Amino acid sequence: MEIEVFTTLNGIPDETINSKTIIVIDVLRATTTITAALAAGCLEIIPVLTPEEAIEMRERLEDDRVLLGGERNALKIPGFDLGNSPLEYTADVVAGKRLIITTTNGTRAIRRAASGRQVLLGAMINGPAVARVAAAGAADITIICAGTRDRFSLEDFLTAGLLVDELGNQGDFTLRDGARVARDYYRLHREDPEAAMKASYHGQLLAGLGMEDDVEYCAQVDITTIVPVYSSGIIKSPDRGTE
């Protein structure tokens, strides 16, 4: 079995997604926020590409449990209930709710992965758990980094390296070159992943907007075993149903 890492959405061949186990990463902040929301009791999450699609979907669902969340340019979308900070998605706010979310990079990456055999959402906070589930699928694994507006992002690459390192403890995988370099980069920084994440372009951007607490939260490793799974347009935690 092989592990391959793509550092942006550009140029990903369909054959590296179809019939593969896919792990999507947008650690600052979509996949971290989605994981935090499910851990706090959110029932399900629907990723969409635009704010307009999110608003239309809420109107169509006619469900007073639905919340809108997301960002553009790292900032909360006007008229939405929540932004894209994982610290906002507490049990008091999202438990028993359904969420429609749209973000600049993350939801695009999730939708790109839709044809995968299994699509998991990875972050630092759930990396070891995601690796265990992915390894159990007994298939080639493709890790997709959302990047930042189709550009390479160090923080996603760091998280990809964590996943590759953890997967190495779960089975006998052949590493493609991108996976090998990601693993080696993570190993250089595993003693202090927070410092590496804060040094990234996007980490510095968020800190400049007063969101350094978000970066610190997203840099934590293995604080939850929740593994978001994307299937048929909806993200759920496999050990929870919906009402």
C-alpha positions as CSV (number, residue, x, y, z in Angstrom):
1,M,0.0,0.0,0.0
2,E,1.2,3.5,-0.8
3,I,0.9,6.9,0.8
4,E,0.9,10.0,-1.3
5,V,0.8,13.6,-0.3
6,F,-0.5,16.5,-2.4
7,T,0.4,19.9,-1.1
8,T,-2.4,21.9,-3.0
9,L,-5.5,21.1,-4.9
10,N,-3.8,21.8,-8.2
11,G,-3.0,18.9,-10.5
12,I,-4.4,16.1,-8.4
13,P,-5.1,13.2,-10.9
14,D,-8.5,11.5,-10.5
15,E,-6.8,8.1,-10.2
16,T,-5.1,9.2,-7.0
17,I,-8.6,9.8,-5.4
18,N,-10.9,7.2,-6.9
19,S,-10.9,4.0,-4.9
20,K,-8.4,5.4,-2.4
21,T,-8.6,6.3,1.3
22,I,-8.4,10.1,1.3
23,I,-7.4,12.3,4.2
24,V,-8.2,16.0,3.8
25,I,-6.2,18.5,5.8
26,D,-7.0,22.2,6.4
27,V,-5.5,22.5,9.9
28,L,-5.9,26.3,10.1
29,R,-8.8,25.9,10.5
30,A,-11.6,24.0,8.7
31,T,-10.7,20.4,9.5
32,T,-9.8,21.3,13.1
33,T,-13.1,23.3,13.5
34,I,-15.2,20.5,12.0
35,T,-13.5,18.0,14.4
36,A,-14.1,20.2,17.4
37,A,-17.8,20.7,16.4
38,L,-18.4,17.0,16.2
39,A,-16.6,16.4,19.5
40,A,-18.9,19.0,21.0
41,G,-22.0,17.1,19.9
42,C,-22.8,18.6,16.5
43,L,-25.0,16.1,14.7
44,E,-23.7,16.6,11.2
45,I,-21.9,19.1,9.0
46,I,-22.6,19.9,5.4
47,P,-19.7,21.6,3.5
48,V,-20.6,23.9,0.7
49,L,-18.6,26.1,-1.7
50,T,-20.2,29.5,-1.3
51,P,-22.0,31.6,1.3
52,E,-24.9,31.8,-1.1
53,E,-25.2,28.0,-1.3
54,A,-25.1,27.8,2.5
55,I,-28.0,30.3,2.9
56,E,-30.1,28.7,0.2
57,M,-29.6,25.3,1.8
58,R,-30.6,26.5,5.2
59,E,-33.8,28.0,3.7
60,R,-34.5,24.7,1.9
61,L,-34.0,22.5,4.9
62,E,-36.4,24.5,7.1
63,D,-34.8,23.1,10.2
64,D,-34.4,25.4,13.2
65,R,-31.4,23.3,14.4
66,V,-29.3,24.5,11.4
67,L,-26.4,26.9,12.0
68,L,-24.3,28.6,9.4
69,G,-20.5,28.7,9.9
70,G,-17.5,29.7,7.9
71,E,-15.1,32.4,6.8
72,R,-13.8,34.4,3.9
73,N,-10.3,35.8,4.2
74,A,-10.2,34.3,7.8
75,L,-13.1,36.4,9.0
76,K,-16.6,35.4,9.9
77,I,-19.1,35.8,7.0
78,P,-21.6,38.6,7.6
79,G,-25.0,37.2,8.7
80,F,-23.6,33.8,9.7
81,D,-24.0,32.3,13.2
82,L,-20.3,31.3,13.5
83,G,-16.9,31.9,12.0
84,N,-14.2,29.4,11.5
85,S,-12.6,29.4,15.0
86,P,-12.7,25.9,16.7
87,L,-13.0,27.8,20.0
88,E,-16.5,29.0,19.0
89,Y,-17.8,25.5,18.5
90,T,-18.6,24.6,22.1
91,A,-21.2,22.1,23.3
92,D,-23.4,25.0,24.5
93,V,-23.5,26.3,20.9
94,V,-23.5,23.3,18.6
95,A,-24.7,20.2,20.6
96,G,-27.7,18.8,18.9
97,K,-27.4,21.2,15.9
98,R,-26.7,20.7,12.2
99,L,-24.1,22.9,10.6
100,I,-23.6,24.2,7.1
101,I,-20.1,25.4,6.6
102,T,-18.1,27.2,3.9
103,T,-14.5,28.2,4.0
104,T,-12.0,29.7,1.7
105,N,-9.9,26.5,1.2
106,G,-11.1,23.6,3.3
107,T,-14.5,23.0,1.9
108,R,-13.1,23.1,-1.6
109,A,-10.7,20.4,-0.7
110,I,-13.4,18.2,1.0
111,R,-15.5,18.4,-2.1
112,R,-12.6,17.6,-4.4
113,A,-12.1,14.3,-2.4
114,A,-15.7,13.2,-2.8
115,S,-15.0,10.3,-5.1
116,G,-12.6,8.6,-2.7
117,R,-13.4,5.2,-1.4
118,Q,-13.3,6.7,2.1
119,V,-12.9,10.4,3.0
120,L,-11.5,11.3,6.4
121,L,-10.8,14.8,7.8
122,G,-7.5,15.2,9.5
123,A,-5.9,17.7,11.9
124,M,-3.3,17.7,14.6
125,I,-5.9,17.3,17.3
126,N,-7.1,14.0,15.9
127,G,-4.1,12.9,13.8
128,P,-3.4,9.6,15.5
129,A,-7.0,8.5,15.5
130,V,-7.3,9.4,11.8
131,A,-4.2,7.4,11.0
132,R,-5.7,4.3,12.8
133,V,-8.9,4.5,10.9
134,A,-7.1,5.1,7.6
135,A,-4.8,2.2,8.1
136,A,-7.7,-0.1,8.9
137,G,-9.1,0.6,5.4
138,A,-6.3,-1.6,3.8
139,A,-6.1,0.7,0.8
140,D,-3.7,3.2,-0.7
141,I,-3.9,6.5,1.1
142,T,-3.9,10.0,-0.5
143,I,-3.4,12.9,1.8
144,I,-4.7,16.2,0.4
145,C,-3.5,19.5,1.8
146,A,-6.0,22.3,1.2
147,G,-3.3,24.9,1.1
148,T,-4.0,28.6,1.0
149,R,-5.7,29.8,-2.2
150,D,-3.9,27.1,-4.2
151,R,-0.6,27.8,-2.6
152,F,1.6,25.6,-0.4
153,S,0.9,25.9,3.3
154,L,3.5,24.8,5.9
155,E,0.9,24.0,8.5
156,D,-0.9,21.5,6.3
157,F,2.3,19.9,5.3
158,L,3.3,19.6,8.9
159,T,0.0,17.9,9.7
160,A,0.4,15.6,6.7
161,G,3.8,14.6,8.1
162,L,2.3,13.8,11.4
163,L,-0.2,11.5,9.7
164,V,2.4,9.8,7.6
165,D,4.5,9.2,10.7
166,E,1.5,7.8,12.6
167,L,0.6,5.6,9.6
168,G,4.1,4.1,9.7
169,N,3.2,2.7,13.1
170,Q,0.0,1.1,11.8
171,G,1.2,-0.9,8.8
172,D,3.7,-1.5,6.1
173,F,3.3,1.4,3.6
174,T,5.4,2.5,0.7
175,L,5.9,6.3,0.8
176,R,5.8,8.4,-2.3
177,D,8.3,11.2,-2.3
178,G,5.8,13.8,-1.0
179,A,4.9,11.6,1.9
180,R,8.5,11.0,2.8
181,V,9.4,14.7,2.8
182,A,6.3,15.6,4.8
183,R,7.2,12.9,7.4
184,D,10.7,14.2,7.6
185,Y,9.5,17.8,8.0
186,Y,7.2,16.8,10.8
187,R,10.0,14.9,12.6
188,L,12.1,18.1,12.6
189,H,9.3,19.9,14.4
190,R,7.5,17.3,16.5
191,E,9.0,18.5,19.7
192,D,7.3,21.9,19.2
193,P,4.7,21.8,16.4
194,E,3.1,25.0,17.8
195,A,6.2,27.0,17.0
196,A,6.3,25.6,13.5
197,M,2.6,26.4,13.0
198,K,3.0,29.9,14.3
199,A,5.9,30.5,11.9
200,S,3.8,29.6,8.9
201,Y,2.4,32.3,6.7
202,H,-1.2,31.5,7.6
203,G,-0.3,31.2,11.3
204,Q,1.2,34.6,11.2
205,L,-1.9,36.0,9.4
206,L,-4.2,34.6,12.0
207,A,-2.1,36.0,14.8
208,G,-2.1,39.4,13.2
209,L,-5.9,39.3,13.2
210,G,-5.9,38.5,16.9
211,M,-6.5,34.8,16.5
212,E,-3.3,33.4,18.0
213,D,-5.4,31.3,20.4
214,D,-6.8,29.5,17.4
215,V,-3.3,28.6,16.2
216,E,-2.4,27.3,19.6
217,Y,-5.5,25.2,19.7
218,C,-4.9,23.8,16.2
219,A,-1.3,22.9,17.1
220,Q,-2.3,20.5,19.8
221,V,-1.7,16.8,19.0
222,D,-4.0,13.9,19.9
223,I,-6.6,15.6,22.1
224,T,-9.6,13.9,20.6
225,T,-10.4,10.5,18.9
226,I,-13.2,12.0,16.8
227,V,-12.7,11.2,13.1
228,P,-14.9,13.1,10.8
229,V,-16.0,11.1,7.7
230,Y,-17.4,12.7,4.6
231,S,-19.9,10.7,2.6
232,S,-22.8,11.6,0.3
233,G,-22.3,15.3,0.9
234,I,-22.4,15.1,4.7
235,I,-19.7,14.9,7.4
236,K,-20.4,12.8,10.5
237,S,-18.6,11.1,13.3
238,P,-19.0,7.4,12.7
239,D,-19.9,6.6,16.2
240,R,-22.9,9.1,16.1
241,G,-26.0,9.1,14.2
242,T,-28.4,12.0,13.7
243,E,-31.8,12.8,15.0
